[in-house]
Amino acid sequence: MFIWICHRVTGLFLILLLGLKVGTAFFLMTKEAKPDWAIVLHTNPFSDVLLIVCVVFHAIYGLRTIFLDLGWRRENLLFWLATLLGVMLSLFLIAVYFGQGQG
């Protein structure tokens, strides 16, 4: 049940965060005087990190659901593998994200 809720919540966060990114990008690309609120929201690292984590976990838990639908019987093992892979991939991508400003 936890995975089902987590998958739905990350899906909702993806809709909100991607809408925020697209909306603020629209304001930043079409206006000559860039609104301060759009700059702050679009360049906020917290929203970028949250977007990375949501994309990774939504994708991996979606793959987990596909494997279960295809007949995988060891649901507990698949849960821990998906969670471990999600944490490792999220940490790697966050490190890459923050490492881009270096050098």
BAGUDREN-7449 format. One record per atom (N, C-alpha, C): residue in three letters; x, y, z; atom name. Coordinates in Angstrom, 1 decimal. Atoms other than C-alpha are relative to their C-alpha. Layout:
BEGIN
["ALA"; [X; Y; Z]; "CA"]
...
//
This chain:
BEGIN
["MET"; [0.8; -1.2; 0.0]; "N"]
["MET"; [0.0; 0.0; 0.0]; "CA"]
["MET"; [0.9; 1.3; 0.0]; "C"]
["PHE"; [-0.9; -1.1; 0.0]; "N"]
["PHE"; [2.9; 2.3; 0.7]; "CA"]
["PHE"; [0.5; 0.4; -1.4]; "C"]
["ILE"; [-0.5; -0.3; 1.4]; "N"]
["ILE"; [4.3; 2.0; -2.8]; "CA"]
["ILE"; [-1.1; 0.6; -0.9]; "C"]
["TRP"; [1.1; -0.5; 0.8]; "N"]
["TRP"; [0.9; 2.6; -4.3]; "CA"]
["TRP"; [-0.2; 1.5; 0.3]; "C"]
["ILE"; [0.2; -1.4; -0.4]; "N"]
["ILE"; [0.5; 5.9; -2.3]; "CA"]
["ILE"; [1.2; 0.8; -0.5]; "C"]
["CYS"; [-1.2; -0.7; 0.4]; "N"]
["CYS"; [4.1; 6.9; -3.0]; "CA"]
["CYS"; [0.0; 0.2; -1.5]; "C"]
["HIS"; [0.1; -0.1; 1.5]; "N"]
["HIS"; [3.6; 6.3; -6.8]; "CA"]
["HIS"; [-1.0; 1.1; -0.4]; "C"]
["ARG"; [1.0; -1.0; 0.3]; "N"]
["ARG"; [0.5; 8.4; -6.8]; "CA"]
["ARG"; [0.4; 1.4; 0.4]; "C"]
["VAL"; [-0.5; -1.3; -0.5]; "N"]
["VAL"; [2.0; 11.2; -4.7]; "CA"]
["VAL"; [1.1; 0.6; -0.9]; "C"]
["THR"; [-1.0; -0.5; 0.9]; "N"]
["THR"; [5.1; 11.4; -6.9]; "CA"]
["THR"; [-0.5; 0.4; -1.3]; "C"]
["GLY"; [0.6; -0.4; 1.2]; "N"]
["GLY"; [2.9; 11.6; -9.9]; "CA"]
["GLY"; [-0.6; 1.3; 0.1]; "C"]
["LEU"; [0.6; -1.3; -0.2]; "N"]
["LEU"; [1.0; 14.5; -8.5]; "CA"]
["LEU"; [1.1; 1.1; 0.1]; "C"]
["PHE"; [-1.1; -0.9; -0.1]; "N"]
["PHE"; [4.3; 16.2; -7.5]; "CA"]
["PHE"; [0.6; 0.3; -1.4]; "C"]
["LEU"; [-0.5; -0.2; 1.3]; "N"]
["LEU"; [5.5; 15.7; -11.1]; "CA"]
["LEU"; [-0.8; 1.0; -0.8]; "C"]
["ILE"; [0.9; -0.9; 0.7]; "N"]
["ILE"; [2.5; 17.4; -12.5]; "CA"]
["ILE"; [0.2; 1.4; 0.5]; "C"]
["LEU"; [-0.2; -1.4; -0.5]; "N"]
["LEU"; [2.9; 20.4; -10.2]; "CA"]
["LEU"; [1.4; 0.6; -0.3]; "C"]
["LEU"; [-1.4; -0.5; 0.2]; "N"]
["LEU"; [6.7; 20.7; -10.5]; "CA"]
["LEU"; [0.2; 0.3; -1.5]; "C"]
["LEU"; [-0.2; -0.2; 1.4]; "N"]
["LEU"; [6.7; 20.3; -14.3]; "CA"]
["LEU"; [-0.9; 1.2; -0.5]; "C"]
["GLY"; [0.8; -1.1; 0.3]; "N"]
["GLY"; [3.8; 22.8; -14.5]; "CA"]
["GLY"; [0.7; 1.3; 0.4]; "C"]
["LEU"; [-0.7; -1.1; -0.5]; "N"]
["LEU"; [5.8; 25.2; -12.4]; "CA"]
["LEU"; [1.2; 0.4; -0.9]; "C"]
["LYS"; [-1.1; -0.2; 0.9]; "N"]
["LYS"; [8.9; 24.8; -14.6]; "CA"]
["LYS"; [-0.4; 0.6; -1.3]; "C"]
["VAL"; [0.5; -0.5; 1.3]; "N"]
["VAL"; [7.0; 25.3; -17.8]; "CA"]
["VAL"; [-0.5; 1.4; 0.1]; "C"]
["GLY"; [0.6; -1.3; -0.2]; "N"]
["GLY"; [5.1; 28.2; -16.5]; "CA"]
["GLY"; [1.0; 1.1; 0.3]; "C"]
["THR"; [-1.1; -1.1; -0.3]; "N"]
["THR"; [8.1; 30.1; -15.1]; "CA"]
["THR"; [0.9; 0.2; -1.2]; "C"]
["ALA"; [-0.8; -0.1; 1.2]; "N"]
["ALA"; [10.0; 29.3; -18.3]; "CA"]
["ALA"; [-0.7; 0.9; -1.0]; "C"]
["PHE"; [0.8; -0.8; 0.9]; "N"]
["PHE"; [7.2; 30.9; -20.3]; "CA"]
["PHE"; [0.2; 1.5; 0.4]; "C"]
["PHE"; [-0.1; -1.4; -0.4]; "N"]
["PHE"; [7.4; 34.1; -18.2]; "CA"]
["PHE"; [1.4; 0.5; -0.2]; "C"]
["LEU"; [-1.4; -0.5; 0.1]; "N"]
["LEU"; [11.2; 34.2; -18.4]; "CA"]
["LEU"; [0.4; 0.1; -1.5]; "C"]
["MET"; [-0.4; -0.1; 1.4]; "N"]
["MET"; [11.3; 33.7; -22.2]; "CA"]
["MET"; [-0.8; 1.0; -0.8]; "C"]
["THR"; [0.9; -0.9; 0.8]; "N"]
["THR"; [8.4; 36.0; -23.3]; "CA"]
["THR"; [0.0; 1.4; 0.5]; "C"]
["LYS"; [0.0; -1.3; -0.5]; "N"]
["LYS"; [8.8; 39.0; -21.1]; "CA"]
["LYS"; [1.3; 0.7; -0.1]; "C"]
["GLU"; [-1.3; -0.7; 0.0]; "N"]
["GLU"; [11.4; 41.7; -21.6]; "CA"]
["GLU"; [0.4; 0.3; 1.4]; "C"]
["ALA"; [-0.3; -0.2; -1.4]; "N"]
["ALA"; [11.2; 42.6; -17.9]; "CA"]
["ALA"; [-0.3; -1.3; 0.8]; "C"]
["LYS"; [0.2; 1.3; -0.7]; "N"]
["LYS"; [11.7; 39.3; -16.1]; "CA"]
["LYS"; [-0.5; 0.2; 1.4]; "C"]
["PRO"; [0.5; -0.2; -1.4]; "N"]
["PRO"; [9.5; 39.0; -13.0]; "CA"]
["PRO"; [1.0; -0.7; 1.0]; "C"]
["ASP"; [-0.9; 0.6; -1.0]; "N"]
["ASP"; [11.6; 38.3; -9.9]; "CA"]
["ASP"; [-0.5; -1.3; 0.5]; "C"]
["TRP"; [0.5; 1.3; -0.6]; "N"]
["TRP"; [9.2; 35.6; -8.6]; "CA"]
["TRP"; [0.2; -1.1; -1.0]; "C"]
["ALA"; [-0.2; 1.0; 1.0]; "N"]
["ALA"; [9.6; 33.7; -11.9]; "CA"]
["ALA"; [1.5; -0.5; 0.1]; "C"]
["ILE"; [-1.4; 0.4; -0.1]; "N"]
["ILE"; [13.4; 33.8; -11.6]; "CA"]
["ILE"; [0.3; -0.8; 1.2]; "C"]
["VAL"; [-0.2; 0.7; -1.2]; "N"]
["VAL"; [13.3; 32.7; -8.0]; "CA"]
["VAL"; [-0.5; -1.4; -0.1]; "C"]
["LEU"; [0.7; 1.3; 0.1]; "N"]
["LEU"; [10.9; 29.8; -8.7]; "CA"]
["LEU"; [0.7; -0.9; -1.0]; "C"]
["HIS"; [-0.6; 0.8; 1.1]; "N"]
["HIS"; [12.7; 28.7; -11.9]; "CA"]
["HIS"; [1.4; -0.5; 0.4]; "C"]
["THR"; [-1.4; 0.4; -0.3]; "N"]
["THR"; [16.2; 28.6; -10.4]; "CA"]
["THR"; [0.1; -0.5; 1.4]; "C"]
["ASN"; [0.0; 0.5; -1.4]; "N"]
["ASN"; [15.3; 27.2; -7.0]; "CA"]
["ASN"; [0.5; -1.4; 0.0]; "C"]
["PRO"; [-0.5; 1.3; 0.0]; "N"]
["PRO"; [17.5; 24.2; -6.3]; "CA"]
["PRO"; [-0.8; -1.1; 0.7]; "C"]
["PHE"; [0.9; 0.9; -0.7]; "N"]
["PHE"; [15.0; 22.7; -3.9]; "CA"]
["PHE"; [-1.0; -0.7; -0.9]; "C"]
["SER"; [1.0; 0.5; 0.9]; "N"]
["SER"; [12.4; 22.3; -6.6]; "CA"]
["SER"; [0.7; -0.9; -1.0]; "C"]
["ASP"; [-0.7; 0.9; 0.9]; "N"]
["ASP"; [15.0; 20.8; -8.9]; "CA"]
["ASP"; [0.3; -1.3; 0.6]; "C"]
["VAL"; [-0.3; 1.3; -0.7]; "N"]
["VAL"; [16.1; 18.2; -6.4]; "CA"]
["VAL"; [-1.3; -0.8; 0.2]; "C"]
["LEU"; [1.2; 0.7; -0.2]; "N"]
["LEU"; [12.5; 17.4; -5.6]; "CA"]
["LEU"; [-0.5; -0.6; -1.3]; "C"]
["LEU"; [0.4; 0.5; 1.3]; "N"]
["LEU"; [11.8; 17.0; -9.3]; "CA"]
["LEU"; [0.9; -1.3; -0.4]; "C"]
["ILE"; [-0.8; 1.2; 0.3]; "N"]
["ILE"; [14.8; 14.6; -9.7]; "CA"]
["ILE"; [-0.5; -1.2; 0.8]; "C"]
["VAL"; [0.4; 1.1; -0.9]; "N"]
["VAL"; [13.7; 12.5; -6.7]; "CA"]
["VAL"; [-1.4; -0.6; -0.5]; "C"]
["CYS"; [1.3; 0.4; 0.5]; "N"]
["CYS"; [10.1; 12.4; -8.0]; "CA"]
["CYS"; [0.0; -0.8; -1.3]; "C"]
["VAL"; [-0.2; 0.7; 1.3]; "N"]
["VAL"; [11.1; 11.4; -11.5]; "CA"]
["VAL"; [0.6; -1.4; 0.2]; "C"]
["VAL"; [-0.7; 1.3; -0.2]; "N"]
["VAL"; [13.4; 8.6; -10.3]; "CA"]
["VAL"; [-0.9; -1.0; 0.7]; "C"]
["PHE"; [0.8; 0.9; -0.7]; "N"]
["PHE"; [11.0; 7.1; -7.8]; "CA"]
["PHE"; [-1.3; -0.4; -0.7]; "C"]
["HIS"; [1.2; 0.3; 0.8]; "N"]
["HIS"; [8.0; 7.4; -10.0]; "CA"]
["HIS"; [0.3; -1.0; -1.1]; "C"]
["ALA"; [-0.4; 1.0; 1.0]; "N"]
["ALA"; [9.8; 5.6; -12.8]; "CA"]
["ALA"; [0.3; -1.3; 0.5]; "C"]
["ILE"; [-0.4; 1.3; -0.5]; "N"]
["ILE"; [11.3; 2.9; -10.7]; "CA"]
["ILE"; [-1.2; -0.8; 0.6]; "C"]
["TYR"; [1.2; 0.6; -0.5]; "N"]
["TYR"; [8.1; 2.2; -8.8]; "CA"]
["TYR"; [-1.0; -0.4; -1.1]; "C"]
["GLY"; [0.8; 0.4; 1.1]; "N"]
["GLY"; [6.3; 2.1; -12.1]; "CA"]
["GLY"; [0.6; -1.3; -0.7]; "C"]
["LEU"; [-0.6; 1.2; 0.5]; "N"]
["LEU"; [8.8; -0.5; -13.4]; "CA"]
["LEU"; [-0.3; -1.2; 1.0]; "C"]
["ARG"; [0.3; 1.1; -0.9]; "N"]
["ARG"; [8.2; -2.5; -10.2]; "CA"]
["ARG"; [-1.4; -0.5; -0.2]; "C"]
["THR"; [1.4; 0.4; 0.3]; "N"]
["THR"; [4.5; -2.4; -10.9]; "CA"]
["THR"; [-0.1; -0.9; -1.2]; "C"]
["ILE"; [0.0; 0.8; 1.2]; "N"]
["ILE"; [5.1; -3.7; -14.4]; "CA"]
["ILE"; [0.5; -1.4; 0.3]; "C"]
["PHE"; [-0.5; 1.4; -0.3]; "N"]
["PHE"; [7.2; -6.6; -13.1]; "CA"]
["PHE"; [-1.0; -0.8; 0.8]; "C"]
["LEU"; [1.0; 0.7; -0.8]; "N"]
["LEU"; [4.5; -7.5; -10.6]; "CA"]
["LEU"; [-1.1; -0.4; -0.9]; "C"]
["ASP"; [1.1; 0.3; 1.0]; "N"]
["ASP"; [1.9; -7.4; -13.4]; "CA"]
["ASP"; [0.4; -1.2; -0.9]; "C"]
["LEU"; [-0.5; 1.0; 0.8]; "N"]
["LEU"; [4.1; -9.7; -15.4]; "CA"]
["LEU"; [0.2; -1.4; 0.7]; "C"]
["GLY"; [0.0; 1.2; -0.7]; "N"]
["GLY"; [4.1; -12.3; -12.7]; "CA"]
["GLY"; [1.1; -0.2; 1.0]; "C"]
["TRP"; [-1.0; 0.1; -1.0]; "N"]
["TRP"; [7.0; -11.6; -10.4]; "CA"]
["TRP"; [-0.6; -0.3; 1.4]; "C"]
["ARG"; [0.7; 0.4; -1.3]; "N"]
["ARG"; [6.2; -13.3; -7.1]; "CA"]
["ARG"; [0.7; 0.5; 1.2]; "C"]
["ARG"; [-0.7; -0.5; -1.2]; "N"]
["ARG"; [8.8; -11.9; -4.7]; "CA"]
["ARG"; [-0.2; 1.5; 0.1]; "C"]
["GLU"; [0.4; -1.4; -0.1]; "N"]
["GLU"; [7.1; -8.6; -4.0]; "CA"]
["GLU"; [0.9; 0.7; 1.0]; "C"]
["ASN"; [-0.8; -0.6; -1.1]; "N"]
["ASN"; [9.1; -7.9; -0.8]; "CA"]
["ASN"; [1.4; 0.3; -0.6]; "C"]
["LEU"; [-1.4; -0.2; 0.6]; "N"]
["LEU"; [12.5; -8.3; -2.6]; "CA"]
["LEU"; [-0.1; 1.1; -1.0]; "C"]
["LEU"; [0.1; -1.0; 1.0]; "N"]
["LEU"; [11.3; -6.2; -5.5]; "CA"]
["LEU"; [-0.2; 1.4; 0.6]; "C"]
["PHE"; [0.2; -1.3; -0.7]; "N"]
["PHE"; [10.2; -3.4; -3.1]; "CA"]
["PHE"; [1.4; 0.5; 0.5]; "C"]
["TRP"; [-1.3; -0.5; -0.5]; "N"]
["TRP"; [13.7; -3.3; -1.5]; "CA"]
["TRP"; [1.0; 0.3; -1.1]; "C"]
["LEU"; [-0.9; -0.3; 1.1]; "N"]
["LEU"; [15.5; -3.5; -4.8]; "CA"]
["LEU"; [-0.3; 1.3; -0.6]; "C"]
["ALA"; [0.5; -1.2; 0.6]; "N"]
["ALA"; [13.4; -0.7; -6.2]; "CA"]
["ALA"; [0.4; 1.2; 0.8]; "C"]
["THR"; [-0.3; -1.1; -1.0]; "N"]
["THR"; [13.9; 1.5; -3.1]; "CA"]
["THR"; [1.5; 0.2; 0.0]; "C"]
["LEU"; [-1.4; -0.2; 0.0]; "N"]
["LEU"; [17.6; 0.9; -3.0]; "CA"]
["LEU"; [0.5; 0.6; -1.3]; "C"]
["LEU"; [-0.4; -0.6; 1.3]; "N"]
["LEU"; [18.0; 1.6; -6.7]; "CA"]
["LEU"; [-0.5; 1.5; -0.1]; "C"]
["GLY"; [0.5; -1.3; 0.0]; "N"]
["GLY"; [15.8; 4.7; -6.3]; "CA"]
["GLY"; [0.9; 1.0; 0.8]; "C"]
["VAL"; [-0.8; -0.9; -0.8]; "N"]
["VAL"; [17.9; 6.1; -3.5]; "CA"]
["VAL"; [1.4; 0.2; -0.6]; "C"]
["MET"; [-1.3; -0.2; 0.6]; "N"]
["MET"; [21.2; 5.4; -5.2]; "CA"]
["MET"; [0.0; 0.8; -1.2]; "C"]
["LEU"; [0.1; -0.8; 1.2]; "N"]
["LEU"; [20.1; 6.8; -8.5]; "CA"]
["LEU"; [-0.3; 1.5; 0.3]; "C"]
["SER"; [0.3; -1.4; -0.4]; "N"]
["SER"; [18.6; 9.9; -6.8]; "CA"]
["SER"; [1.2; 0.7; 0.5]; "C"]
["LEU"; [-1.2; -0.7; -0.5]; "N"]
["LEU"; [21.8; 10.6; -4.9]; "CA"]
["LEU"; [1.0; 0.3; -1.0]; "C"]
["PHE"; [-0.9; -0.3; 1.1]; "N"]
["PHE"; [23.9; 10.2; -8.0]; "CA"]
["PHE"; [-0.4; 1.2; -0.8]; "C"]
["LEU"; [0.4; -1.1; 0.8]; "N"]
["LEU"; [21.8; 12.5; -10.0]; "CA"]
["LEU"; [0.0; 1.4; 0.7]; "C"]
["ILE"; [-0.1; -1.2; -0.8]; "N"]
["ILE"; [21.6; 15.1; -7.2]; "CA"]
["ILE"; [1.5; 0.4; 0.0]; "C"]
["ALA"; [-1.5; -0.3; 0.0]; "N"]
["ALA"; [25.5; 14.9; -7.0]; "CA"]
["ALA"; [0.4; 0.6; -1.3]; "C"]
["VAL"; [-0.3; -0.6; 1.4]; "N"]
["VAL"; [25.7; 15.5; -10.8]; "CA"]
["VAL"; [-0.6; 1.4; -0.1]; "C"]
["TYR"; [0.7; -1.4; 0.1]; "N"]
["TYR"; [23.2; 18.4; -10.5]; "CA"]
["TYR"; [0.8; 1.0; 0.7]; "C"]
["PHE"; [-0.8; -1.0; -0.8]; "N"]
["PHE"; [25.2; 20.2; -7.8]; "CA"]
["PHE"; [1.4; 0.0; -0.5]; "C"]
["GLY"; [-1.4; 0.0; 0.5]; "N"]
["GLY"; [28.5; 19.2; -9.4]; "CA"]
["GLY"; [0.2; 0.8; -1.3]; "C"]
["GLN"; [-0.1; -0.7; 1.3]; "N"]
["GLN"; [27.7; 21.0; -12.7]; "CA"]
["GLN"; [0.6; 1.4; 0.2]; "C"]
["GLY"; [-0.5; -1.3; -0.2]; "N"]
["GLY"; [28.5; 24.4; -11.2]; "CA"]
["GLY"; [1.5; 0.1; 0.3]; "C"]
["GLN"; [-1.5; 0.0; -0.3]; "N"]
["GLN"; [32.1; 23.3; -10.4]; "CA"]
["GLN"; [0.8; -0.1; -1.3]; "C"]
["GLY"; [-0.9; 0.2; 1.1]; "N"]
["GLY"; [34.8; 23.7; -12.9]; "CA"]
["GLY"; [-0.3; 0.8; -1.1]; "C"]
//
